[in-house]
Amino acid sequence: MPTSLFQYEMLPTTWFYLSSLLILASFFRFNRFFSVRNFDVVALLLPTPGLVYLAMGATFQGYAWLWVVGALLFVRLALDVFLRRRPILQPNLNFVGLAFSCVAASAFIIPNLFLNRGDARESPRAWRLEQILTAAEESEGNFELKNWPGYRPFLLATQRTNKFFAPSQEAWRAAVAERQASRDDGEVAEFFGAPIRLDEKTSKRRRAVRAVQWAAGMTDGPVFDFEAPSSERASGDSPLRPPREPEEINGLQAATSVPVAPTAPRADGSDPPRELPSVEAAGLSGSVEPSASFRAKPREESRDRARDPVSPTLDEVALILCAAALQLGVALTIVLIGKQHFGSLQTGLACGLFYLLLPYINQFSARLDHAAPALAILLATLFYRRPVAAGLALGVAGSLVFYPFFLVPLWLGFYWKKGAFRFATGLSIAVLTLAVAMLFFENSEIGLYGKALGSMFGRHSIFLAEADGLWEFMPRFYRVPLIALYAVYCLGFALWVPHKNLGTLVSCSAALMLGVQFWMGRQGGLYMAWYLPLVVLTVFRPNLEDRVASNVVVDI
């Protein structure tokens, strides 16, 4: 596969520009420039610069951008219930072009997962954002499993999957060894012509930010350098020196000074030439150069292993296919919703193609906690005419990551006159089944059953033990009014919009899953798969005012 695809790789910025052009060419209505459709198309492209900021290491700018764009999309979704006039605006491609583009975009999901694994990339700048975030978390040691809300066996599988696709320790060390060079702390990068200055001295997660910054190619310096005291810098010495005290680097004990290898004296009594030994004993591959700075040359075999794709085992192939199947399942479910509920296979293909072309899909192709709940929510939408099946799907989604439970008042309000009891029955069956199944997991990482069950119902979602994303830089008590407003908005759906139809069900579900991003404590704003498919369906949906529960819900 690597040979046939000629070392296929896609940088985040490259795919951002390319996918934006493809989306505009396929869906932007140039003959109706000032239309709601064109606004929606542009709005769905706006989150991408935030992802690029994060890939470049600008954490605050990235999450702040996602927060502002998310607020704009939230207002658009909240107002969608008042947009009763839905003119049919076909995409610029015909049916054959849409079908071919969907198949082509789907075909590149597996190569993206297989070739762009951390061990298989020649350039670290080709690592996906999900890989960079995982590597940063591993280097910092943040976010223990017990502090995540959700189903712990599923979260454990997600954590192990993330580590599999992220750069391994061997590849990470080999890449660090190749890039051991000095750099300035105040290095400036540019994005859209604006400077991005990272002040690492005031960063709360200095090592993680440097890892992300280095992986994005902003600097040629090492992730872990050794700074000399200010007095030595003033004297003109090199800012990179062997540390005076032993220091642990990524779990490896680095030698503070390199001892001289003992050698026998010469026959004439003169001292033998002093040789510097390799630093393999210190846990790093390479040898030490006789210079003032600490440098390491990678061994050729380590370099080859880091650059050449590693042949995966059968278990790893199964993992890659499982992650790809989730993404393909999301796209296929979108197409089926368009065909069955929107009455047009062409509309379904347009929605599926739009979703597959979004840069977010390219950067988060292997995150199980993104794709699995999204697929379950879409399956609930696909089977909305059967309350028991919809309840089962929504119960699975909520049990896995907790946050989809906030959709329950909306869906109960939709089924209020017909099917509410059956929906609640299906939801309860799914939750109880997963709760009982957790008794049979004996993994010590899952923890005590009571705490794991509390985590399943969001025990760690309100009071944060750890914070990431934008809340790393803001006081956490600001979350309290946001959570209160969100709770009122969520519970209000049980009574608001008395005649709920399929259109309001889709748009309001997207608004609720988007609203979660503002107050969730871990990577809030990045879980776009929970709402992006629903937003795409909202953009392309026809008038669905006649799809109310009393008319469409079946008795069985």
C-alpha positions as CSV (number, residue, x, y, z in Angstrom):
1,M,0.0,0.0,0.0
2,P,2.8,2.6,0.8
3,T,4.3,1.9,-2.6
4,S,1.1,2.1,-4.6
5,L,0.1,5.4,-2.9
6,F,3.6,6.9,-3.3
7,Q,4.1,7.8,0.3
8,Y,0.7,9.4,0.7
9,E,0.4,12.0,3.4
10,M,-1.7,15.0,4.1
11,L,-0.7,17.9,6.2
12,P,-3.5,19.6,8.2
13,T,-3.1,22.9,6.4
14,T,-3.0,21.3,3.0
15,W,-6.2,19.4,3.5
16,F,-7.8,22.5,5.0
17,Y,-7.3,24.5,1.8
18,L,-8.0,21.6,-0.6
19,S,-11.2,20.4,1.2
20,S,-12.4,24.0,1.4
21,L,-12.1,24.5,-2.3
22,L,-13.8,21.1,-3.0
23,I,-16.7,21.9,-0.7
24,L,-17.2,25.4,-2.2
25,A,-17.1,24.0,-5.7
26,S,-19.6,21.3,-4.9
27,F,-22.1,23.1,-2.6
28,F,-21.8,26.9,-2.8
29,R,-24.6,28.4,-4.8
30,F,-22.9,31.1,-6.9
31,N,-26.2,32.1,-8.6
32,R,-27.8,32.8,-5.1
33,F,-24.9,34.4,-3.3
34,F,-26.8,35.9,-0.4
35,S,-28.7,32.7,0.7
36,V,-28.9,30.8,3.9
37,R,-27.4,27.8,2.1
38,N,-24.2,29.7,1.3
39,F,-24.0,31.0,4.9
40,D,-24.3,27.4,6.2
41,V,-21.6,26.2,3.9
42,V,-19.1,28.9,5.0
43,A,-20.1,28.4,8.7
44,L,-19.2,24.7,8.5
45,L,-15.8,25.6,7.2
46,L,-15.0,28.1,9.9
47,P,-14.0,25.6,12.7
48,T,-11.1,24.4,10.6
49,P,-8.7,27.3,11.4
50,G,-9.1,26.4,15.1
51,L,-7.9,22.9,14.4
52,V,-4.9,24.4,12.5
53,Y,-4.1,26.6,15.5
54,L,-4.1,23.5,17.7
55,A,-1.9,21.6,15.3
56,M,0.6,24.5,15.4
57,G,0.7,24.5,19.2
58,A,-1.4,27.6,19.8
59,T,-3.7,26.0,22.3
60,F,-5.5,29.1,23.6
61,Q,-6.1,30.6,20.2
62,G,-7.4,27.3,18.8
63,Y,-9.9,26.6,21.6
64,A,-11.0,30.2,21.6
65,W,-11.6,30.1,17.9
66,L,-13.7,26.9,18.2
67,W,-15.7,28.5,21.1
68,V,-16.6,31.6,19.0
69,V,-17.5,29.6,15.9
70,G,-19.4,27.2,18.0
71,A,-21.5,30.0,19.4
72,L,-22.3,31.2,15.9
73,L,-23.4,27.7,14.8
74,F,-25.4,27.4,18.0
75,V,-27.4,30.5,17.2
76,R,-28.0,29.3,13.7
77,L,-29.3,25.9,14.9
78,A,-31.5,27.5,17.6
79,L,-33.1,29.7,14.9
80,D,-33.7,26.8,12.5
81,V,-37.1,26.0,14.0
82,F,-38.3,29.3,12.7
83,L,-37.1,28.8,9.1
84,R,-40.2,27.2,7.6
85,R,-39.4,28.0,4.0
86,R,-37.0,25.4,2.7
87,P,-36.3,25.9,-1.0
88,I,-34.7,22.9,-2.8
89,L,-31.1,23.9,-3.8
90,Q,-29.4,21.0,-5.5
91,P,-25.6,20.7,-5.2
92,N,-23.4,21.7,-8.2
93,L,-22.6,18.0,-8.9
94,N,-25.1,15.6,-10.5
95,F,-26.1,12.3,-9.0
96,V,-23.2,10.4,-10.7
97,G,-20.6,12.9,-9.6
98,L,-21.9,12.8,-6.0
99,A,-21.8,9.0,-5.9
100,F,-18.3,8.8,-7.3
101,S,-17.0,11.5,-4.9
102,C,-18.5,9.7,-1.9
103,V,-16.9,6.4,-2.9
104,A,-13.5,8.2,-3.6
105,A,-13.6,10.1,-0.3
106,S,-14.6,6.9,1.6
107,A,-11.8,4.9,0.0
108,F,-9.1,7.2,1.5
109,I,-10.2,6.7,5.1
110,I,-8.3,3.4,5.5
111,P,-5.1,4.6,3.9
112,N,-5.2,7.7,6.1
113,L,-5.4,5.4,9.2
114,F,-2.9,2.9,7.9
115,L,-0.2,5.1,6.4
116,N,-0.4,8.1,8.8
117,R,0.2,6.2,12.0
118,G,2.9,7.7,14.1
119,D,5.4,4.9,13.4
120,A,4.8,5.1,9.6
121,R,5.4,8.8,9.0
122,E,8.6,10.1,7.7
123,S,7.7,13.7,8.7
124,P,6.2,14.5,12.1
125,R,4.3,17.4,10.5
126,A,2.1,14.8,8.8
127,W,0.8,13.5,12.1
128,R,-2.9,14.1,12.6
129,L,-4.2,16.4,15.3
130,E,-5.5,13.4,17.3
131,Q,-2.0,11.9,17.3
132,I,-0.4,15.2,18.4
133,L,-2.9,15.6,21.3
134,T,-2.4,12.0,22.4
135,A,1.4,12.4,22.3
136,A,1.1,15.7,24.3
137,E,-1.1,14.1,26.9
138,E,1.3,11.1,27.2
139,S,4.3,13.4,27.7
140,E,2.4,15.3,30.4
141,G,0.7,12.4,32.0
142,N,-2.6,14.1,32.3
143,F,-6.2,12.8,32.3
144,E,-6.3,9.5,34.1
145,L,-9.1,7.2,33.1
146,K,-10.9,7.5,36.4
147,N,-11.4,11.2,35.8
148,W,-13.3,10.7,32.5
149,P,-17.1,10.6,32.4
150,G,-18.5,7.7,30.5
151,Y,-18.4,3.9,30.2
152,R,-15.0,2.9,31.5
153,P,-14.5,-0.2,29.4
154,F,-15.2,1.9,26.3
155,L,-13.0,4.7,27.5
156,L,-10.2,2.2,28.2
157,A,-10.6,0.9,24.6
158,T,-10.5,4.5,23.3
159,Q,-7.4,5.3,25.3
160,R,-5.5,2.2,24.0
161,T,-6.7,3.0,20.4
162,N,-5.4,6.5,20.7
163,K,-2.0,5.2,21.9
164,F,-1.9,2.7,19.0
165,F,-2.3,5.4,16.3
166,A,-0.2,8.0,18.1
167,P,3.6,8.0,17.7
168,S,5.3,5.2,19.7
169,Q,8.0,5.9,22.2
170,E,10.6,4.5,19.8
171,A,9.4,6.8,16.9
172,W,9.2,9.7,19.3
173,R,12.7,9.3,20.5
174,A,14.1,8.7,17.0
175,A,12.4,11.9,15.8
176,V,13.6,13.9,18.8
177,A,17.1,12.7,18.2
178,E,17.1,13.9,14.7
179,R,15.8,17.3,15.7
180,Q,18.2,17.9,18.7
181,A,19.1,21.5,17.9
182,S,19.0,24.8,19.7
183,R,16.1,27.2,19.3
184,D,14.8,30.4,20.9
185,D,12.0,30.3,23.5
186,G,10.1,33.2,21.9
187,E,9.9,31.8,18.4
188,V,7.1,33.2,16.3
189,A,5.0,31.4,13.8
190,E,2.4,32.9,11.4
191,F,-1.0,31.7,10.4
192,F,-3.1,33.8,7.9
193,G,-0.4,36.4,8.2
194,A,-0.9,36.9,11.9
195,P,1.9,36.1,14.3
196,I,1.4,33.4,16.9
197,R,3.7,33.9,19.9
198,L,4.0,31.0,22.4
199,D,5.2,32.2,25.7
200,E,6.3,28.9,27.1
201,K,7.5,30.3,30.4
202,T,3.9,31.1,31.4
203,S,2.3,28.0,29.9
204,K,0.6,25.6,32.3
205,R,1.7,22.7,30.2
206,R,5.0,23.7,28.9
207,R,6.3,20.3,27.9
208,A,3.0,19.4,26.1
209,V,3.0,22.7,24.2
210,R,6.5,22.2,23.1
211,A,5.8,18.7,22.0
212,V,2.9,19.9,19.9
213,Q,4.9,22.9,18.6
214,W,7.8,20.7,17.6
215,A,5.6,18.1,16.0
216,A,4.0,20.8,13.9
217,G,7.4,21.7,12.5
218,M,7.4,25.2,14.0
219,T,10.9,24.7,15.4
220,D,13.9,22.5,14.8
221,G,14.6,22.3,18.5
222,P,14.1,19.4,20.8
223,V,11.1,18.8,22.8
224,F,13.2,18.4,26.0
225,D,16.2,20.6,26.0
226,F,18.6,21.4,28.8
227,E,18.9,25.0,29.7
228,A,22.0,26.4,31.4
229,P,21.7,28.8,34.3
230,S,21.3,32.5,33.4
231,S,24.8,33.2,34.7
232,E,26.3,30.8,32.2
233,R,24.2,32.2,29.4
234,A,25.5,35.7,30.3
235,S,29.0,34.4,29.9
236,G,28.4,33.4,26.3
237,D,28.2,29.7,26.8
238,S,25.8,27.6,24.8
239,P,22.2,27.6,26.1
240,L,22.1,23.8,25.7
241,R,24.3,22.0,28.1
242,P,24.4,18.6,29.8
243,P,22.4,19.0,33.0
244,R,24.3,19.0,36.3
245,E,21.9,16.7,38.0
246,P,20.3,13.5,36.6
247,E,17.1,14.2,34.8
248,E,14.4,11.8,33.7
249,I,13.3,12.2,30.2
250,N,10.1,10.3,29.1
251,G,10.8,7.8,31.8
252,L,14.5,7.4,30.8
253,Q,17.4,8.4,33.0
254,A,19.7,10.7,31.2
255,A,23.3,10.9,32.1
256,T,24.3,14.3,33.6
257,S,27.8,14.1,32.3
258,V,29.6,11.7,30.1
259,P,32.3,9.8,31.8
260,V,35.6,9.2,30.1
261,A,36.0,5.6,29.0
262,P,38.8,3.9,30.9
263,T,41.7,2.9,28.8
264,A,45.1,1.4,29.5
265,P,48.1,3.8,29.4
266,R,50.4,3.7,26.4
267,A,53.8,2.0,26.4
268,D,55.7,5.3,26.5
269,G,53.8,6.4,29.6
270,S,51.8,9.1,27.9
271,D,48.0,9.5,28.4
272,P,45.9,7.6,25.8
273,P,43.5,9.6,23.6
274,R,40.2,10.2,25.5
275,E,37.1,8.8,23.8
276,L,33.6,9.6,24.5
277,P,31.4,6.5,24.8
278,S,27.9,6.1,23.5
279,V,25.0,7.1,25.6
280,E,23.1,3.8,25.1
281,A,23.6,3.1,28.8
282,A,21.6,6.3,29.5
283,G,18.6,4.9,27.6
284,L,19.0,7.0,24.4
285,S,20.1,5.7,21.1
286,G,23.0,7.5,19.6
287,S,26.5,8.8,20.4
288,V,27.7,12.0,22.0
289,E,29.5,14.6,19.9
290,P,32.4,16.4,21.5
291,S,30.7,19.8,21.7
292,A,29.2,22.0,24.4
293,S,25.6,21.1,23.6
294,F,23.9,17.8,24.3
295,R,23.2,16.1,21.0
296,A,22.3,12.6,20.0
297,K,22.7,10.9,16.7
298,P,20.1,8.2,16.1
299,R,21.2,4.7,15.2
300,E,20.5,3.7,11.6
301,E,18.2,0.9,12.6
302,S,16.1,3.2,14.8
303,R,15.9,5.7,12.0
304,D,14.8,3.0,9.6
305,R,12.1,1.7,12.0
306,A,10.8,5.2,12.4
307,R,10.6,6.1,8.8
308,D,9.5,2.8,7.2
309,P,5.9,1.7,7.7
310,V,5.7,-1.1,10.2
311,S,3.7,-4.1,9.1
312,P,0.7,-4.3,11.4
313,T,-0.4,-7.6,13.0
314,L,-3.8,-9.1,12.5
315,D,-5.1,-7.4,15.7
316,E,-3.8,-4.0,14.5
317,V,-5.4,-4.5,11.1
318,A,-8.7,-5.3,12.8
319,L,-8.3,-2.1,14.9
320,I,-7.7,0.0,11.8
321,L,-10.7,-1.6,10.0
322,C,-12.9,-1.0,13.1
323,A,-12.0,2.7,13.3
324,A,-12.6,3.0,9.5
325,A,-15.9,1.1,9.8
326,L,-17.2,3.6,12.3
327,Q,-16.5,6.6,10.1
328,L,-17.9,4.8,7.0
329,G,-20.9,3.8,9.1
330,V,-21.5,7.5,10.0
331,A,-21.4,8.5,6.3
332,L,-23.6,5.6,5.2
333,T,-26.2,6.4,7.9
334,I,-26.3,10.0,6.7
335,V,-27.0,8.8,3.2
336,L,-29.7,6.5,4.4
337,I,-31.4,9.3,6.3
338,G,-31.4,11.4,3.2
339,K,-32.9,8.6,1.2
340,Q,-35.6,7.4,3.6
341,H,-36.6,10.6,5.5
342,F,-35.7,13.4,3.0
343,G,-37.1,11.4,0.0
344,S,-34.0,11.9,-2.1
345,L,-30.9,9.7,-2.5
346,Q,-29.1,12.6,-4.2
347,T,-29.7,14.7,-1.0
348,G,-28.3,11.9,1.1
349,L,-25.2,11.6,-1.1
350,A,-24.7,15.3,-0.9
351,C,-24.9,15.2,2.9
352,G,-22.5,12.2,3.1
353,L,-20.0,13.9,0.7
354,F,-20.1,17.2,2.7
355,Y,-19.3,15.3,5.9
356,L,-16.5,13.3,4.4
357,L,-14.8,16.4,3.0
358,L,-14.8,18.3,6.2
359,P,-11.1,18.7,7.5
360,Y,-12.2,17.5,10.9
361,I,-12.8,13.9,9.5
362,N,-9.2,13.9,8.2
363,Q,-7.8,14.9,11.5
364,F,-9.9,12.8,13.8
365,S,-10.4,9.6,11.9
366,A,-9.5,7.1,14.7
367,R,-11.1,8.5,17.8
368,L,-13.6,6.0,19.1
369,D,-15.1,8.4,21.6
370,H,-15.9,10.7,18.7
371,A,-17.3,8.3,16.1
372,A,-19.1,5.7,18.1
373,P,-21.5,8.0,19.9
374,A,-22.1,9.9,16.7
375,L,-23.0,6.7,14.9
376,A,-25.4,5.8,17.7
377,I,-27.1,9.2,17.6
378,L,-27.5,9.0,13.8
379,L,-29.0,5.5,14.1
380,A,-31.5,6.9,16.6
381,T,-32.4,9.5,14.0
382,L,-32.6,6.8,11.2
383,F,-35.0,4.7,13.3
384,Y,-37.0,7.6,14.8
385,R,-40.2,6.0,13.6
386,R,-39.6,3.1,15.9
387,P,-39.3,4.4,19.5
388,V,-37.8,1.3,21.0
389,A,-35.0,1.2,18.4
390,A,-34.4,4.9,18.8
391,G,-34.3,4.5,22.6
392,L,-31.8,1.7,22.4
393,A,-29.5,3.7,20.1
394,L,-29.7,6.8,22.2
395,G,-29.2,4.8,25.4
396,V,-26.0,3.3,24.0
397,A,-24.7,6.7,23.0
398,G,-25.4,8.2,26.4
399,S,-23.9,5.2,28.3
400,L,-20.6,5.4,26.3
401,V,-19.8,9.1,26.8
402,F,-22.6,10.4,29.1
403,Y,-23.3,13.7,27.3
404,P,-25.9,12.3,24.8
405,F,-28.2,11.8,27.8
406,F,-29.0,15.5,27.5
407,L,-31.0,14.6,24.3
408,V,-33.5,12.6,26.3
409,P,-35.9,15.5,27.2
410,L,-36.0,16.6,23.6
411,W,-36.8,13.1,22.3
412,L,-39.4,12.4,25.0
413,G,-41.1,15.7,24.0
414,F,-41.1,14.5,20.4
415,Y,-42.7,11.1,21.3
416,W,-45.0,12.6,24.0
417,K,-48.3,11.8,22.4
418,K,-47.2,8.6,20.8
419,G,-44.3,6.4,21.7
420,A,-42.8,8.1,24.8
421,F,-43.2,5.0,27.0
422,R,-41.6,2.7,24.3
423,F,-38.8,5.1,23.8
424,A,-38.1,5.2,27.6
425,T,-38.3,1.4,27.7
426,G,-35.6,1.0,24.9
427,L,-33.4,3.6,26.6
428,S,-33.6,1.8,29.9
429,I,-32.9,-1.6,28.4
430,A,-29.7,-0.2,26.8
431,V,-28.5,1.5,29.9
432,L,-29.2,-1.5,32.2
433,T,-27.6,-3.9,29.8
434,L,-24.3,-2.0,29.6
435,A,-24.4,-1.4,33.4
436,V,-24.7,-5.2,34.0
437,A,-22.1,-6.0,31.4
438,M,-19.6,-3.9,33.3
439,L,-19.7,-6.4,36.1
440,F,-17.9,-8.9,33.9
441,F,-14.9,-6.6,33.2
442,E,-12.2,-7.5,35.7
443,N,-9.6,-5.1,34.4
444,S,-8.0,-3.3,37.3
445,E,-7.8,-0.1,35.3
446,I,-11.6,0.1,35.3
447,G,-11.7,0.5,39.1
448,L,-14.5,-0.2,41.6
449,Y,-17.9,-0.9,40.2
450,G,-19.6,1.9,42.1
451,K,-17.2,4.5,40.9
452,A,-17.3,3.2,37.4
453,L,-21.1,3.3,37.4
454,G,-21.0,6.9,38.7
455,S,-18.6,7.8,35.9
456,M,-21.1,6.3,33.4
457,F,-23.7,8.8,34.6
458,G,-21.4,11.8,34.5
459,R,-19.9,11.8,37.9
460,H,-16.8,13.7,36.7
461,S,-18.5,16.0,34.2
462,I,-19.7,18.8,36.6
463,F,-16.9,19.0,39.2
464,L,-13.7,18.7,37.3
465,A,-10.7,16.9,38.7
466,E,-8.7,18.0,35.6
467,A,-9.4,20.7,33.0
468,D,-8.3,20.8,29.4
469,G,-9.1,23.0,26.4
470,L,-10.2,26.5,27.0
471,W,-11.0,25.9,30.7
472,E,-7.3,25.3,31.3
473,F,-6.8,29.1,30.8
474,M,-10.1,30.3,32.4
475,P,-11.5,30.1,36.0
476,R,-13.5,27.0,36.3
477,F,-16.3,28.6,38.3
478,Y,-17.4,30.4,35.1
479,R,-18.7,27.0,34.0
480,V,-21.5,27.2,36.7
481,P,-23.7,29.7,34.9
482,L,-23.1,28.0,31.6
483,I,-24.2,24.7,33.0
484,A,-27.3,26.2,34.6
485,L,-28.3,27.9,31.3
486,Y,-27.7,24.7,29.4
487,A,-29.8,22.7,31.8
488,V,-32.7,25.1,31.4
489,Y,-32.3,25.0,27.7
490,C,-32.2,21.2,27.7
491,L,-35.2,20.7,30.0
492,G,-37.2,23.3,28.1
493,F,-37.3,21.1,25.1
494,A,-39.8,18.8,26.9
495,L,-42.4,21.6,26.6
496,W,-41.1,24.0,24.0
497,V,-42.1,23.6,20.3
498,P,-45.3,21.7,21.1
499,H,-45.5,20.3,17.5
500,K,-42.1,18.8,17.1
501,N,-41.3,17.3,13.8
502,L,-38.3,15.5,12.3
503,G,-36.7,18.8,11.3
504,T,-36.8,20.2,14.8
505,L,-35.6,16.9,16.2
506,V,-32.5,17.0,14.0
507,S,-31.6,20.7,14.4
508,C,-32.3,20.8,18.2
509,S,-30.3,17.6,18.8
510,A,-27.4,19.2,17.0
511,A,-27.8,22.4,19.1
512,L,-27.8,20.4,22.3
513,M,-24.6,18.4,21.4
514,L,-23.0,21.6,20.3
515,G,-23.9,23.3,23.6
516,V,-22.1,20.6,25.5
517,Q,-18.8,21.7,24.0
518,F,-18.9,25.0,25.8
519,W,-18.7,23.6,29.3
520,M,-17.2,20.1,29.1
521,G,-13.9,19.9,30.8
522,R,-11.8,17.8,28.3
523,Q,-11.1,19.1,24.9
524,G,-14.3,21.0,24.7
525,G,-15.0,22.0,21.1
526,L,-13.1,19.1,19.5
527,Y,-15.9,16.5,19.8
528,M,-17.5,17.8,16.5
529,A,-18.6,14.3,15.4
530,W,-21.4,14.5,17.9
531,Y,-23.1,17.4,16.1
532,L,-21.5,17.9,12.7
533,P,-23.5,15.1,10.9
534,L,-26.7,16.6,12.3
535,V,-25.8,20.1,11.3
536,V,-25.1,18.8,7.7
537,L,-28.5,17.1,7.7
538,T,-30.1,20.4,8.9
539,V,-28.5,22.4,6.1
540,F,-29.8,20.1,3.4
541,R,-33.1,19.0,4.8
542,P,-36.4,19.8,3.1
543,N,-39.6,21.0,4.8
544,L,-40.5,18.2,7.3
545,E,-43.3,19.8,9.2
546,D,-45.6,16.8,8.4
547,R,-43.1,14.3,10.1
548,V,-44.6,14.5,13.5
549,A,-44.9,11.5,15.9
550,S,-48.6,11.1,15.6
551,N,-48.3,10.6,11.8
552,V,-45.1,8.6,11.3
553,V,-44.4,6.5,14.4
554,V,-45.3,2.9,13.9
555,D,-47.0,0.8,16.5
556,I,-44.4,-2.0,16.5
